[in-house]
Amino acid sequence: MLRTVWVSLHRRLCPIAAFFLFGLVALSLSRLGLALWHAGRVTAADGWATVFAQGLRVDVATLCLLYGIPAVLALLLPVQGRVGRAWRQLLRWWLILASVLLVFMELATPSFMAEYGLRPNRLFLEYLIYPEEVGMTLLRGHLLAVVIEVSAVIVLFWALRRWSRRWVDHSAAPGAVEAGWLWRLPLALAVLLLAALGVRSSLGHRPLNPALVAFSTDPTINALPLNSLYTVGYAARQLATRSETSRVYGDLPLAEVVGELRASSGLPASAYVSEDLPSLALRPPLYRGKPRNLVIVLEESLGAQFIGSLGGRPLSPNYDRLSRQGWAFERLYATGTRSVRGIEAVLTGFPPTPAESVVKLPATRQRFFTLADLLGRHGYDTGFYYGGESHFDNMREFFLANGFTRIVDRKDYRKPAFVGSWGASDEDLFGRADQQFRQLKAQGKPFFGLVFTSSNHDPFEFPDGRIDLYEQPKQTRDNAAKYADYALGEFFRKAMASPYWEDTVFLVVADHDSRVFGKNMVPIGNFHIPGLILGGGIPVRRDGRIVSQIDLPPTLLSLLGIADPTPMLGQDLTDLRRLQPGRALMQYDRNLAWMEGNDVAILQPDKPARGYRYDPATDQLQPQALRPELARRAHAHAMWGTLAYEKELYRLPAKP
């Protein structure tokens, strides 16, 4: 009898067990390859044993999630007859597709990790929303990798399809004696319990999550114990809750958050003019005169590493020249690693959170503060100028809902000189913007233009004959950065000779750096970006203070002479006596760094904050004791984004 039961159960569960084992082997081999790629860093973190031990834990949890319910059903459902045949087909295809998905995600990991230093995460999912742009990027810039990955997946699918038929059909061999319900039902319950425990992978209060297996200050090494299907699944669960945002750092009451923000702002108590909107504050502007125009040039992926005057490679002769004619920031830091983070910071002054940028969140479809909304109330023409599709990353909807009245994107270029995967070239973009600005100047109407470039984006396509290539082949990151600088220089050559130059304040700033990754929990050096304010009446100055992207919008309003109260947390940098030596906040995946001078507090999900000393010369973080007041300020600024979004506090009062 026992032998009959054993044979019956073996036949039913053997296919699932075989695929479970296949998954363990495939994920372990992938982890081994990634670990060998980063061998020096794994050794430095003393992490070889931890990476593979915790990796086994994560893989078992993932496979239990994939195969736990099928194993239970395999014990309960018949294997003969019409129902049995349908079940076997369903099981077979589930096993095949789950295995192919596991392997596909691991094959996609090296390219993603080379760009971001992490396994595929929320960014991976966000890019899937735009198949045309992403597809063209992959085909034009990563064709060999795509061919290898697709070929491997096809071969694997073919092999598993042949292999699985024999294994699954073996469970329904003719004449096989079946174990009765008395045996199968309790075993099914036991398998369900074991699978649930495997998925949870913990008897503690919290189930398995990335924080539980993190052990190093190097985020890339912390990603190795995970697998990529797990990280993408975890990100998908977070996206499903969308407004969950940043309570991962621990909750903090609104009153405490507001008190800390006001105390650290440097503004007098009388500057705060609303109890309903607790961050709404008056900042007296520096400039007082006739209305000035505003043009923000947001440069795609142009980190300090590409800017010669900031210690980077010699790819920016035009920016370097312009920086000697205006107000140049030497230690400006981006808030994040995506374009929407740069838009969020520069256009709205909103601080980063672990959630999606507010550009993509549903509650910001109306009444969310932007420079466009405020300037529109002062009679400005407000326009967004882009060479690609403005629907990307929900930009179009967000802009039109919050103050912009003009959207110029790919369809509005009648005869562009060059069109790449991401749209019309920077030359076409700047030419179209300059044409519009001249028309508005002739009409006598003040204007605000947000000009967002795209040529410096993978796969790095730009017209021939414009620059002396920095390296071969043509389509490289450095060559594209040099072309972006060329197009910027051509725009300012025209602007300086235009009738709108003397009446316009220009900001040139990067949205973020390119390829943000490193050995530190937050790679601060990769958040260093160029920033430059210039135009008629702007003094020449090199500013060595630590500055955040969120400081730029209030500074621009001061230079425009706009005295309205705003909800922004950023500092008005025109007051040169304040903000010494400065502060910045940076979001990297789910870690947040708050830097004052060279003292850094880093917040991590579900873990205590940690203190560091940052050395900009070596780009290294050295552990040190964390001052309580630094931790409080970091926590308050991290929480404000959550609370302001959820309670709709980041807006202007209703129009009278």
Residue pairs with C-beta under 8 A, 6 or more apart in sequence:
4 177
4 179
5 179
5 183
7 176
7 177
8 176
8 177
8 178
8 179
8 183
9 75
9 179
9 183
9 184
9 187
11 79
11 170
11 171
11 172
11 173
11 176
12 74
12 75
12 79
12 171
13 71
13 74
13 75
14 167
14 170
14 171
15 74
15 91
15 92
15 95
15 164
15 167
15 168
15 170
15 171
16 67
16 70
16 71
16 74
16 91
16 95
18 167
19 67
19 95
19 98
19 99
19 164
20 63
20 67
22 99
23 59
23 62
23 63
23 66
23 98
23 99
23 102
24 56
24 59
24 60
24 63
26 99
26 102
26 103
26 106
27 55
27 59
27 62
27 102
27 106
27 227
28 52
28 55
28 56
28 59
30 106
30 109
30 227
31 51
31 52
31 55
31 224
31 225
31 227
32 52
34 109
34 110
34 113
34 224
35 42
35 48
35 51
35 52
35 224
37 110
38 220
38 221
38 224
41 218
41 220
41 221
41 519
42 48
42 51
42 221
42 224
44 218
44 519
45 215
45 216
45 217
45 218
45 221
47 215
47 216
47 221
47 224
50 215
50 225
51 221
51 224
51 225
52 225
54 213
54 215
54 225
55 224
55 225
55 226
55 227
57 201
57 208
57 213
57 225
58 201
58 208
58 213
58 225
58 226
58 227
58 230
59 227
60 198
60 201
61 198
61 199
61 200
61 201
61 208
61 230
62 102
62 227
62 229
62 230
62 233
63 198
64 194
64 195
64 196
64 198
64 199
65 195
65 199
65 233
66 98
66 102
67 95
67 98
67 195
68 191
68 192
68 194
68 195
68 196
68 198
68 199
69 195
70 91
70 94
70 95
71 191
71 195
72 188
72 191
72 192
72 195
73 87
73 91
74 91
74 171
75 184
75 185
75 187
75 188
75 191
76 184
76 185
76 188
77 83
77 84
77 87
78 84
78 87
79 87
79 88
79 171
79 172
79 178
80 172
84 172
85 172
88 168
88 169
88 171
88 172
91 168
92 164
92 165
92 168
95 160
95 164
95 168
96 157
96 160
96 161
96 164
99 156
99 160
100 153
100 156
100 157
100 160
101 229
102 227
102 229
103 152
103 153
103 156
104 149
104 153
105 120
105 227
105 228
105 229
105 232
106 227
106 228
107 148
107 149
107 152
107 153
108 120
108 124
108 149
108 228
109 119
109 120
109 228
111 142
111 145
112 118
112 119
112 120
112 124
113 119
113 220
113 223
113 517
114 515
115 458
115 515
115 517
116 123
116 337
116 515
116 516
116 517
117 219
117 220
117 223
117 516
117 517
117 518
117 523
118 219
118 220
118 223
118 231
118 517
118 589
119 223
119 226
119 227
119 228
119 231
120 228
120 231
120 232
121 231
121 232
121 234
121 235
121 589
122 235
122 238
122 239
122 356
123 337
123 338
124 232
124 235
125 232
125 235
125 236
125 239
126 356
126 360
126 393
127 134
128 134
130 389
130 392
132 389
133 388
133 389
133 392
133 421
133 422
136 421
136 422
136 459
137 421
137 422
137 457
137 458
137 459
138 145
138 146
139 146
140 420
140 421
140 459
140 461
140 475
141 421
141 458
141 459
141 460
141 475
142 458
142 459
199 207
199 208
200 207
200 208
201 207
201 208
202 208
202 212
206 212
206 606
209 234
209 605
209 606
210 222
210 226
210 231
210 234
210 590
210 605
211 604
211 605
211 606
211 607
213 222
213 225
213 226
214 222
214 604
214 607
215 221
215 222
216 222
217 519
217 520
217 521
217 621
217 623
218 518
218 519
218 520
218 521
219 517
219 520
219 521
219 522
219 523
219 588
219 589
219 591
220 517
220 518
220 519
223 231
238 244
238 355
239 356
242 355
242 356
242 361
242 362
243 355
243 361
243 363
243 645
243 646
244 355
245 353
245 354
245 355
245 641
245 642
245 645
245 646
246 353
246 354
246 355
246 592
246 638
246 639
246 641
246 642
247 639
247 642
248 354
248 590
248 605
248 606
249 592
249 603
249 604
249 605
249 609
249 635
249 638
249 639
250 635
251 639
252 635
252 636
252 639
254 278
254 643
254 647
256 636
257 636
257 639
257 640
257 643
258 278
258 279
260 632
260 633
260 636
261 279
261 569
261 636
261 637
261 640
262 269
262 272
262 278
264 633
264 636
265 281
265 569
265 571
266 571
266 578
266 579
267 281
267 283
271 281
271 282
271 283
272 278
272 279
272 280
272 281
273 280
273 281
273 282
273 565
274 280
274 565
274 653
276 649
277 567
277 649
277 651
277 653
278 649
279 567
279 568
279 569
279 640
279 644
279 649
279 650
280 565
280 566
280 567
280 652
280 653
281 565
281 566
281 567
282 563
282 565
283 554
283 557
283 558
283 563
283 566
283 572
284 563
285 557
285 558
285 559
285 560
285 561
285 562
285 563
286 558
286 559
286 561
286 572
286 574
286 575
287 537
287 558
287 559
287 560
287 561
288 561
289 561
290 503
291 378
291 379
291 380
291 446
291 503
291 560
291 561
292 446
292 503
292 504
292 505
292 535
292 559
292 560
292 561
293 380
293 437
293 440
293 441
293 446
293 447
293 448
293 449
293 500
293 503
293 504
293 505
294 371
294 375
294 380
294 447
294 448
294 449
294 504
294 505
294 507
294 556
294 560
295 433
295 437
295 448
295 449
295 451
295 495
295 504
295 505
295 506
295 507
296 346
296 347
296 448
296 449
296 450
296 451
296 506
296 507
296 509
296 556
297 451
297 453
297 488
297 491
297 506
297 507
297 508
297 509
298 339
298 342
298 343
298 346
298 450
298 451
298 452
298 453
298 509
298 510
298 511
299 453
299 456
299 484
299 488
299 508
299 509
299 510
299 511
299 530
300 339
300 452
300 453
300 454
300 455
300 456
300 457
300 484
300 510
300 511
301 456
301 457
301 481
301 510
301 511
301 512
301 513
301 514
302 456
302 481
302 484
302 510
302 513
302 514
302 529
302 530
303 312
303 334
303 510
303 512
303 513
303 514
303 526
303 528
303 529
303 530
304 310
304 311
304 312
304 513
304 528
304 529
304 530
305 312
305 313
305 513
305 514
305 526
305 528
306 312
306 313
306 315
306 316
306 478
306 481
306 482
306 485
306 514
307 315
307 316
307 319
307 320
307 530
308 314
308 315
308 316
308 317
308 320
309 316
309 319
309 320
309 323
309 328
310 330
310 528
310 530
313 470
313 478
315 470
315 478
315 481
315 482
315 485
316 481
316 482
316 485
316 530
317 485
317 489
318 485
318 486
318 488
318 489
318 492
319 485
319 488
319 489
319 508
319 530
319 532
321 489
322 488
322 489
322 492
322 508
322 532
322 534
323 530
323 532
323 542
324 540
325 534
325 540
326 506
326 532
326 533
326 534
326 535
326 538
326 540
326 541
327 532
327 533
327 534
327 538
327 539
327 540
327 541
327 543
328 530
328 531
328 532
328 541
328 542
328 543
329 530
329 531
329 532
329 543
329 545
329 547
330 542
330 543
330 544
331 528
331 544
331 545
331 546
331 547
331 582
331 616
332 509
332 528
332 529
332 530
332 531
332 547
332 548
332 549
333 524
333 527
333 528
333 529
333 546
333 547
333 548
333 549
333 584
333 586
333 595
334 341
334 342
334 345
334 510
334 511
334 512
334 513
334 527
334 528
334 529
334 549
334 586
335 341
335 342
335 344
335 345
335 351
335 352
335 527
335 548
335 549
335 550
335 585
335 586
335 587
336 342
336 344
336 345
336 352
336 357
336 512
336 586
336 587
336 588
337 512
337 513
337 516
337 587
337 588
338 357
338 393
338 511
338 512
339 393
339 452
339 511
339 512
340 356
340 357
340 359
340 360
340 393
340 394
340 395
341 352
341 357
341 511
341 512
341 587
342 509
342 510
342 511
342 512
342 549
343 357
343 359
343 395
343 452
343 511
344 350
344 352
344 357
344 358
344 359
345 351
345 352
345 548
345 549
345 550
345 552
346 507
346 509
346 511
346 549
346 552
346 553
347 370
347 371
347 372
347 450
347 553
348 358
348 368
348 369
348 370
348 371
348 553
348 568
348 650
349 369
349 550
349 552
349 553
349 554
349 566
349 567
349 568
349 569
349 570
350 358
350 369
350 550
350 568
350 641
350 644
350 650
351 550
351 569
351 585
351 637
351 638
351 640
351 641
352 585
352 586
352 587
352 592
352 641
353 587
353 638
353 641
353 642
353 645
354 587
354 589
354 590
354 592
354 605
355 361
355 641
355 642
355 645
357 393
358 364
358 368
358 398
358 645
358 650
359 393
359 394
359 395
359 398
360 393
360 394
360 398
361 645
363 645
363 646
363 648
364 398
364 401
364 402
364 645
365 397
365 398
365 401
366 401
366 402
367 402
367 648
367 651
367 652
368 398
368 401
368 402
368 650
368 651
369 402
369 566
369 567
369 568
369 650
369 651
369 652
370 399
370 402
370 403
370 404
371 403
371 448
371 553
371 556
371 557
372 382
372 399
372 402
372 403
372 404
372 448
372 450
373 402
373 403
373 652
374 403
374 557
374 562
374 564
374 566
374 652
375 382
375 403
375 446
375 448
375 560
375 562
376 382
376 403
376 405
377 564
377 652
377 655
378 446
378 562
379 445
379 446
380 445
380 446
380 447
380 448
381 405
381 406
381 440
381 445
381 446
381 447
381 448
382 403
382 404
382 405
382 406
382 447
382 448
383 404
383 405
383 406
383 407
383 408
383 436
383 447
383 448
383 449
383 450
384 390
384 395
384 396
384 399
384 404
384 406
384 407
384 408
384 409
384 449
384 450
384 452
385 408
385 429
385 432
385 433
385 436
385 449
385 450
385 451
385 452
386 395
386 407
386 408
386 409
386 410
386 423
386 429
386 451
386 452
386 454
387 409
387 410
387 413
387 416
387 422
387 423
387 424
387 425
387 426
387 428
387 429
387 453
387 454
387 455
388 409
388 410
388 422
388 423
388 424
388 454
389 409
389 410
389 423
390 396
390 399
390 407
390 409
390 410
391 397
396 407
396 409
399 407
400 407
404 450
406 436
408 432
408 433
408 436
409 423
410 419
410 423
410 424
412 432
413 419
413 424
413 428
413 432
416 424
416 425
416 428
417 425
417 427
417 428
417 463
418 424
418 425
418 427
418 428
418 461
418 462
418 463
419 425
419 428
420 455
420 459
420 461
420 462
421 459
421 461
422 454
422 455
422 457
422 461
423 454
424 432
425 455
425 462
425 463
425 487
426 453
426 454
426 455
426 456
426 462
426 483
426 484
426 487
426 488
427 463
427 466
427 487
427 490
429 451
429 453
429 454
429 487
430 451
430 487
430 488
430 490
430 491
430 494
433 449
433 451
433 491
434 491
434 494
434 495
434 498
436 449
437 447
437 449
437 495
437 498
437 500
437 504
438 498
438 499
438 500
440 447
440 500
441 447
441 498
441 499
441 500
441 503
442 499
452 511
453 484
453 487
453 488
455 461
455 462
455 480
455 483
455 484
455 487
456 477
456 480
456 481
456 483
456 484
456 514
457 480
458 477
459 475
460 475
460 476
460 477
460 479
460 480
461 475
461 480
462 479
462 480
462 483
464 474
466 483
466 486
466 487
467 479
467 482
467 483
467 486
469 479
469 482
470 476
470 478
470 479
470 482
471 478
471 479
477 514
477 515
481 514
488 508
492 506
495 501
495 504
495 506
501 535
501 536
502 535
502 536
502 537
503 536
504 535
504 536
505 533
505 535
505 538
505 556
505 559
505 560
506 533
506 534
506 535
507 531
507 532
507 533
507 552
507 556
508 530
508 531
508 532
508 534
509 529
509 530
509 531
509 532
509 549
509 552
510 529
510 530
510 531
512 527
512 529
513 526
513 527
513 528
513 529
515 526
516 523
516 526
516 527
516 588
517 523
517 526
518 525
518 526
518 619
520 619
520 620
520 621
521 588
521 591
521 593
521 602
521 604
521 610
521 621
522 586
522 588
522 591
522 592
522 593
522 600
522 602
522 621
523 588
523 619
524 586
524 593
524 595
524 600
524 614
524 616
524 619
524 621
525 616
525 619
527 584
527 586
527 588
529 549
531 547
531 549
531 552
533 555
533 556
533 559
538 559
543 573
545 573
545 579
545 580
545 581
545 582
546 581
546 582
546 583
546 584
546 595
546 596
546 597
547 573
547 579
547 582
547 584
548 570
548 583
548 584
548 585
550 568
550 569
550 570
550 585
551 570
551 571
551 572
551 573
551 579
552 570
552 573
553 566
553 568
553 570
554 566
554 568
554 570
554 571
554 572
555 570
555 571
555 572
555 573
555 574
557 564
557 566
557 572
558 572
558 574
559 574
564 652
566 652
567 644
567 649
567 650
567 651
567 652
569 637
569 640
571 578
571 579
572 578
573 579
581 596
581 597
582 596
582 597
583 594
583 595
583 596
583 597
584 594
584 595
585 592
585 593
585 594
585 595
585 634
585 637
585 638
586 592
586 593
586 595
590 604
590 605
591 602
591 603
591 604
591 605
592 602
592 603
592 634
592 638
593 600
593 601
593 602
593 603
594 600
594 601
594 602
594 603
594 630
594 633
594 634
594 637
594 638
595 614
596 630
596 633
598 613
598 614
598 615
598 616
599 611
599 612
599 613
599 614
599 624
599 627
599 630
600 611
600 612
600 613
600 614
600 621
601 609
601 610
601 611
601 612
601 626
601 630
601 631
601 633
601 634
602 609
602 610
602 611
602 612
603 609
603 634
603 635
603 638
604 610
609 626
609 631
609 634
609 635
610 623
610 626
611 623
611 624
611 625
611 626
611 627
611 630
611 631
612 621
612 622
612 623
612 624
613 621
613 622
613 623
613 624
614 620
614 621
615 621
615 622
643 649
644 650
